Amino acid sequence: MKGEYPSMNQQESRFRREKSRTFTRMRQEPTETFIERPGEPLMTLLLRGYLRPRRNDTSLHCRCTLDQFTYRTLESAQERNDNQVMLKWSRKHRHNINSSKYPLLMVDQLWLWILDDKDNTVVTCCPDSDSDHPTTNGSLLYHMRARLKSKNSRPLIQSRLELAHLIIKCRVTFLRRQGPLHASLQETFETSINEIVRLRQNIIIRREKLKLTDKLFELTKETALVANIMDIQNKLKTIRSVFLAQHEAIR
């Protein structure tokens, strides 16, 4: 039995930028060039190994951002990535942290094989959060161990199907899980929506006391709030599509 499941995770912004720089450099290099530079990140070496030489017929499924998951033909997702709800939340609530560590919401693929053998073998493959501390920022193994050690944990695993179920559950249970900067998906969206509602209410309260020119200025602010809430709605639709794809895969 084999399956693939879309799953969400967080990634520090600096890793996404490094991947973009790698792709840019490789487009500029001669076709057969492969130069291993001292101190290059493992991700960069992996990309170079798959994409050079070009006659290589193997493929590599890179993790994608939330917008890349939806808009697959985007030439560049830089502007959309910079407007991610989680990234904007970090700029406002974690402004004292280096921006390279701000989290981005990513969509990965969880691959799972349940082998029909006497050893009840389960093989799985899925990216962890690119981080200096993977055990606290997204490691599948870390979350499985934490769940098994929990006081409210289920009974001990007795079969390969139970193990596969635990792997899937740990990977897709994402809404409340904290990532880099201790930011969860649920918290960032709830806070962002509540802030927009509060600002909108303040505008309505002030409007009756303002002159016409000031009212026009407030209208500009209100338009910006509408644009922000529409962007959040768009991101939520994309997240819902990931959940629907997960449901369909598990069925």
BASE-885630 format. One record per residue (C-alpha): z, x, y; residue number from 1. Coordinates in Angstrom, 3 decimals. Layout:
<nodes>
<node w="Z" u="X" v="Y" pos="NUM"/>
...
</nodes>
This chain:
<nodes>
<node w="0.000" u="0.000" v="0.000" pos="1"/>
<node w="-0.977" u="1.325" v="3.404" pos="2"/>
<node w="-0.410" u="-0.045" v="6.898" pos="3"/>
<node w="-0.669" u="0.861" v="10.566" pos="4"/>
<node w="1.468" u="-0.701" v="13.251" pos="5"/>
<node w="1.218" u="-0.324" v="17.033" pos="6"/>
<node w="4.574" u="0.658" v="18.471" pos="7"/>
<node w="5.908" u="1.494" v="21.912" pos="8"/>
<node w="7.875" u="4.502" v="23.030" pos="9"/>
<node w="8.638" u="6.464" v="26.179" pos="10"/>
<node w="7.222" u="9.807" v="27.244" pos="11"/>
<node w="8.168" u="12.106" v="30.102" pos="12"/>
<node w="5.414" u="12.224" v="32.738" pos="13"/>
<node w="4.961" u="15.996" v="32.481" pos="14"/>
<node w="3.631" u="15.766" v="28.918" pos="15"/>
<node w="0.963" u="13.260" v="29.895" pos="16"/>
<node w="-0.094" u="15.506" v="32.785" pos="17"/>
<node w="-0.283" u="18.527" v="30.481" pos="18"/>
<node w="-2.549" u="16.612" v="28.111" pos="19"/>
<node w="-4.832" u="15.628" v="31.003" pos="20"/>
<node w="-5.008" u="19.256" v="32.181" pos="21"/>
<node w="-5.892" u="20.364" v="28.646" pos="22"/>
<node w="-8.779" u="17.904" v="28.424" pos="23"/>
<node w="-10.029" u="19.014" v="31.846" pos="24"/>
<node w="-9.955" u="22.717" v="30.882" pos="25"/>
<node w="-11.741" u="22.068" v="27.605" pos="26"/>
<node w="-14.555" u="20.201" v="29.341" pos="27"/>
<node w="-15.068" u="23.251" v="31.544" pos="28"/>
<node w="-15.003" u="25.854" v="28.751" pos="29"/>
<node w="-18.056" u="26.898" v="26.693" pos="30"/>
<node w="-18.549" u="24.803" v="23.567" pos="31"/>
<node w="-17.402" u="27.384" v="21.008" pos="32"/>
<node w="-14.633" u="28.950" v="23.062" pos="33"/>
<node w="-11.127" u="28.874" v="21.647" pos="34"/>
<node w="-8.627" u="31.012" v="23.511" pos="35"/>
<node w="-4.992" u="30.787" v="22.507" pos="36"/>
<node w="-2.956" u="31.429" v="25.618" pos="37"/>
<node w="0.589" u="32.838" v="25.187" pos="38"/>
<node w="3.296" u="30.239" v="25.639" pos="39"/>
<node w="1.009" u="27.209" v="25.428" pos="40"/>
<node w="2.756" u="23.981" v="24.344" pos="41"/>
<node w="2.244" u="22.878" v="20.743" pos="42"/>
<node w="0.512" u="19.713" v="21.937" pos="43"/>
<node w="-2.088" u="21.802" v="23.781" pos="44"/>
<node w="-2.762" u="23.932" v="20.700" pos="45"/>
<node w="-3.110" u="20.779" v="18.602" pos="46"/>
<node w="-5.681" u="19.293" v="20.981" pos="47"/>
<node w="-7.626" u="22.546" v="21.071" pos="48"/>
<node w="-7.606" u="22.776" v="17.284" pos="49"/>
<node w="-9.121" u="19.311" v="16.893" pos="50"/>
<node w="-11.579" u="19.413" v="19.777" pos="51"/>
<node w="-12.841" u="22.997" v="19.342" pos="52"/>
<node w="-15.352" u="23.702" v="17.925" pos="53"/>
<node w="-17.267" u="20.521" v="18.655" pos="54"/>
<node w="-18.918" u="20.520" v="15.257" pos="55"/>
<node w="-15.508" u="19.638" v="13.823" pos="56"/>
<node w="-15.893" u="16.197" v="12.221" pos="57"/>
<node w="-12.158" u="15.430" v="12.155" pos="58"/>
<node w="-10.554" u="13.143" v="14.705" pos="59"/>
<node w="-7.218" u="12.922" v="16.454" pos="60"/>
<node w="-5.586" u="9.690" v="17.580" pos="61"/>
<node w="-3.743" u="10.596" v="20.788" pos="62"/>
<node w="-0.951" u="8.419" v="22.067" pos="63"/>
<node w="-2.070" u="6.269" v="24.990" pos="64"/>
<node w="-0.378" u="4.759" v="28.008" pos="65"/>
<node w="0.138" u="1.026" v="28.326" pos="66"/>
<node w="-3.008" u="0.588" v="30.438" pos="67"/>
<node w="-5.118" u="2.819" v="28.197" pos="68"/>
<node w="-4.150" u="0.561" v="25.275" pos="69"/>
<node w="-5.649" u="-2.420" v="27.140" pos="70"/>
<node w="-8.471" u="-0.851" v="29.151" pos="71"/>
<node w="-10.009" u="1.534" v="26.633" pos="72"/>
<node w="-13.074" u="2.321" v="28.746" pos="73"/>
<node w="-11.102" u="3.637" v="31.732" pos="74"/>
<node w="-12.551" u="6.913" v="32.998" pos="75"/>
<node w="-9.151" u="7.796" v="34.425" pos="76"/>
<node w="-5.859" u="5.929" v="34.099" pos="77"/>
<node w="-4.016" u="8.119" v="36.613" pos="78"/>
<node w="-3.658" u="5.456" v="39.323" pos="79"/>
<node w="-2.624" u="2.763" v="36.847" pos="80"/>
<node w="-0.131" u="5.106" v="35.205" pos="81"/>
<node w="1.437" u="5.904" v="38.576" pos="82"/>
<node w="1.988" u="2.161" v="39.093" pos="83"/>
<node w="3.794" u="1.619" v="35.799" pos="84"/>
<node w="6.901" u="-0.522" v="36.290" pos="85"/>
<node w="9.076" u="2.028" v="34.501" pos="86"/>
<node w="7.786" u="4.883" v="36.668" pos="87"/>
<node w="8.325" u="2.968" v="39.933" pos="88"/>
<node w="11.804" u="1.993" v="38.775" pos="89"/>
<node w="12.611" u="5.668" v="38.143" pos="90"/>
<node w="11.431" u="6.687" v="41.625" pos="91"/>
<node w="13.850" u="4.197" v="43.142" pos="92"/>
<node w="16.864" u="4.477" v="40.836" pos="93"/>
<node w="16.572" u="8.090" v="39.635" pos="94"/>
<node w="15.250" u="9.713" v="42.822" pos="95"/>
<node w="17.583" u="12.702" v="42.392" pos="96"/>
<node w="15.839" u="13.642" v="39.117" pos="97"/>
<node w="12.707" u="15.818" v="38.910" pos="98"/>
<node w="9.729" u="13.446" v="38.877" pos="99"/>
<node w="8.188" u="15.315" v="35.929" pos="100"/>
<node w="10.926" u="13.784" v="33.756" pos="101"/>
<node w="10.215" u="10.194" v="34.792" pos="102"/>
<node w="9.355" u="8.105" v="31.710" pos="103"/>
<node w="6.039" u="6.438" v="30.980" pos="104"/>
<node w="5.591" u="3.600" v="28.524" pos="105"/>
<node w="3.320" u="4.673" v="25.676" pos="106"/>
<node w="1.656" u="2.912" v="22.749" pos="107"/>
<node w="1.622" u="4.822" v="19.459" pos="108"/>
<node w="0.500" u="4.128" v="15.907" pos="109"/>
<node w="2.998" u="4.057" v="13.057" pos="110"/>
<node w="1.292" u="4.934" v="9.764" pos="111"/>
<node w="3.032" u="3.904" v="6.573" pos="112"/>
<node w="2.081" u="4.483" v="2.933" pos="113"/>
<node w="4.062" u="2.962" v="0.046" pos="114"/>
<node w="2.982" u="4.848" v="-3.064" pos="115"/>
<node w="2.856" u="3.157" v="-6.433" pos="116"/>
<node w="4.626" u="5.920" v="-8.329" pos="117"/>
<node w="7.779" u="6.353" v="-10.373" pos="118"/>
<node w="9.578" u="8.160" v="-7.532" pos="119"/>
<node w="9.347" u="5.199" v="-5.106" pos="120"/>
<node w="7.695" u="7.420" v="-2.484" pos="121"/>
<node w="7.257" u="6.276" v="1.120" pos="122"/>
<node w="5.185" u="8.406" v="3.516" pos="123"/>
<node w="5.264" u="7.724" v="7.238" pos="124"/>
<node w="3.844" u="9.339" v="10.360" pos="125"/>
<node w="4.509" u="8.453" v="13.989" pos="126"/>
<node w="4.898" u="10.410" v="17.249" pos="127"/>
<node w="8.380" u="10.903" v="18.622" pos="128"/>
<node w="9.094" u="10.891" v="22.328" pos="129"/>
<node w="7.778" u="14.130" v="23.803" pos="130"/>
<node w="11.049" u="15.491" v="25.052" pos="131"/>
<node w="13.302" u="18.520" v="25.000" pos="132"/>
<node w="15.866" u="16.359" v="23.198" pos="133"/>
<node w="13.969" u="14.294" v="20.613" pos="134"/>
<node w="17.111" u="13.333" v="18.707" pos="135"/>
<node w="18.300" u="11.252" v="21.638" pos="136"/>
<node w="14.980" u="10.155" v="23.107" pos="137"/>
<node w="13.007" u="8.474" v="20.397" pos="138"/>
<node w="13.112" u="10.291" v="17.062" pos="139"/>
<node w="12.434" u="7.822" v="14.259" pos="140"/>
<node w="14.687" u="9.797" v="11.906" pos="141"/>
<node w="17.501" u="9.763" v="14.471" pos="142"/>
<node w="17.371" u="5.974" v="14.851" pos="143"/>
<node w="17.221" u="5.454" v="11.082" pos="144"/>
<node w="20.314" u="7.603" v="10.567" pos="145"/>
<node w="22.148" u="5.853" v="13.399" pos="146"/>
<node w="21.376" u="2.441" v="11.922" pos="147"/>
<node w="22.496" u="3.484" v="8.435" pos="148"/>
<node w="25.771" u="4.911" v="9.803" pos="149"/>
<node w="26.497" u="1.833" v="11.898" pos="150"/>
<node w="29.516" u="-0.281" v="10.927" pos="151"/>
<node w="27.275" u="-3.340" v="10.952" pos="152"/>
<node w="24.672" u="-1.645" v="8.788" pos="153"/>
<node w="22.901" u="-3.412" v="5.965" pos="154"/>
<node w="23.680" u="-2.459" v="2.312" pos="155"/>
<node w="22.377" u="0.825" v="0.945" pos="156"/>
<node w="18.621" u="1.064" v="0.437" pos="157"/>
<node w="17.693" u="0.275" v="-3.157" pos="158"/>
<node w="13.884" u="0.307" v="-3.145" pos="159"/>
<node w="10.836" u="1.721" v="-1.383" pos="160"/>
<node w="10.121" u="-1.683" v="0.193" pos="161"/>
<node w="13.593" u="-1.738" v="1.744" pos="162"/>
<node w="13.019" u="1.771" v="3.118" pos="163"/>
<node w="9.647" u="0.732" v="4.565" pos="164"/>
<node w="11.300" u="-2.302" v="6.169" pos="165"/>
<node w="13.933" u="-0.069" v="7.789" pos="166"/>
<node w="11.263" u="2.308" v="9.133" pos="167"/>
<node w="9.318" u="-0.550" v="10.714" pos="168"/>
<node w="12.445" u="-2.163" v="12.140" pos="169"/>
<node w="13.666" u="1.074" v="13.732" pos="170"/>
<node w="10.258" u="1.711" v="15.249" pos="171"/>
<node w="9.432" u="-1.708" v="16.670" pos="172"/>
<node w="12.954" u="-2.561" v="17.883" pos="173"/>
<node w="12.270" u="-1.129" v="21.306" pos="174"/>
<node w="13.286" u="-3.530" v="24.077" pos="175"/>
<node w="16.876" u="-2.353" v="24.493" pos="176"/>
<node w="16.464" u="1.230" v="23.311" pos="177"/>
<node w="17.124" u="3.863" v="25.950" pos="178"/>
<node w="14.660" u="6.650" v="26.558" pos="179"/>
<node w="14.494" u="9.526" v="29.066" pos="180"/>
<node w="16.865" u="9.020" v="32.028" pos="181"/>
<node w="18.690" u="6.361" v="29.977" pos="182"/>
<node w="16.168" u="3.716" v="31.008" pos="183"/>
<node w="15.333" u="0.854" v="28.667" pos="184"/>
<node w="12.239" u="-1.322" v="28.877" pos="185"/>
<node w="14.306" u="-4.474" v="29.305" pos="186"/>
<node w="16.481" u="-3.031" v="32.067" pos="187"/>
<node w="13.601" u="-1.652" v="34.137" pos="188"/>
<node w="11.630" u="-4.906" v="34.072" pos="189"/>
<node w="14.650" u="-7.138" v="34.704" pos="190"/>
<node w="15.798" u="-5.011" v="37.641" pos="191"/>
<node w="12.301" u="-4.817" v="39.154" pos="192"/>
<node w="11.775" u="-8.591" v="38.947" pos="193"/>
<node w="15.223" u="-9.361" v="40.382" pos="194"/>
<node w="14.615" u="-7.021" v="43.325" pos="195"/>
<node w="11.335" u="-8.747" v="44.176" pos="196"/>
<node w="13.013" u="-12.173" v="44.002" pos="197"/>
<node w="15.802" u="-10.988" v="46.301" pos="198"/>
<node w="13.378" u="-9.542" v="48.870" pos="199"/>
<node w="11.315" u="-12.734" v="48.792" pos="200"/>
<node w="14.416" u="-14.849" v="49.458" pos="201"/>
<node w="15.376" u="-12.621" v="52.392" pos="202"/>
<node w="11.914" u="-13.075" v="53.916" pos="203"/>
<node w="12.178" u="-16.861" v="53.659" pos="204"/>
<node w="15.612" u="-16.849" v="55.312" pos="205"/>
<node w="14.414" u="-14.670" v="58.216" pos="206"/>
<node w="11.115" u="-16.463" v="58.765" pos="207"/>
<node w="12.514" u="-19.376" v="60.767" pos="208"/>
<node w="14.070" u="-17.030" v="63.325" pos="209"/>
<node w="11.009" u="-14.883" v="63.967" pos="210"/>
<node w="8.279" u="-15.003" v="66.598" pos="211"/>
<node w="4.664" u="-15.491" v="65.540" pos="212"/>
<node w="3.786" u="-11.765" v="65.587" pos="213"/>
<node w="6.852" u="-10.954" v="63.510" pos="214"/>
<node w="5.958" u="-13.738" v="61.079" pos="215"/>
<node w="2.570" u="-12.122" v="60.505" pos="216"/>
<node w="4.318" u="-8.836" v="59.749" pos="217"/>
<node w="6.594" u="-10.606" v="57.275" pos="218"/>
<node w="3.511" u="-12.166" v="55.689" pos="219"/>
<node w="2.183" u="-8.663" v="55.027" pos="220"/>
<node w="5.436" u="-7.789" v="53.271" pos="221"/>
<node w="5.274" u="-10.985" v="51.256" pos="222"/>
<node w="1.711" u="-10.227" v="50.173" pos="223"/>
<node w="2.851" u="-6.828" v="48.899" pos="224"/>
<node w="5.601" u="-8.523" v="46.883" pos="225"/>
<node w="3.071" u="-10.912" v="45.352" pos="226"/>
<node w="0.891" u="-7.942" v="44.362" pos="227"/>
<node w="3.909" u="-6.263" v="42.731" pos="228"/>
<node w="4.898" u="-9.338" v="40.748" pos="229"/>
<node w="1.301" u="-9.827" v="39.588" pos="230"/>
<node w="1.256" u="-6.219" v="38.387" pos="231"/>
<node w="4.486" u="-6.810" v="36.448" pos="232"/>
<node w="2.984" u="-9.949" v="34.895" pos="233"/>
<node w="-0.060" u="-7.936" v="33.854" pos="234"/>
<node w="2.131" u="-5.294" v="32.187" pos="235"/>
<node w="4.150" u="-7.980" v="30.388" pos="236"/>
<node w="0.936" u="-9.499" v="29.022" pos="237"/>
<node w="-0.034" u="-6.098" v="27.647" pos="238"/>
<node w="3.400" u="-5.641" v="26.054" pos="239"/>
<node w="3.079" u="-9.114" v="24.525" pos="240"/>
<node w="-0.295" u="-8.145" v="23.052" pos="241"/>
<node w="1.382" u="-5.131" v="21.387" pos="242"/>
<node w="4.056" u="-7.394" v="19.899" pos="243"/>
<node w="1.398" u="-9.834" v="18.651" pos="244"/>
<node w="-0.489" u="-6.952" v="17.026" pos="245"/>
<node w="2.755" u="-5.850" v="15.356" pos="246"/>
<node w="3.355" u="-9.370" v="14.059" pos="247"/>
<node w="-0.168" u="-9.583" v="12.689" pos="248"/>
<node w="0.130" u="-6.195" v="10.965" pos="249"/>
<node w="3.462" u="-7.056" v="9.340" pos="250"/>
<node w="2.127" u="-10.372" v="8.046" pos="251"/>
</nodes>
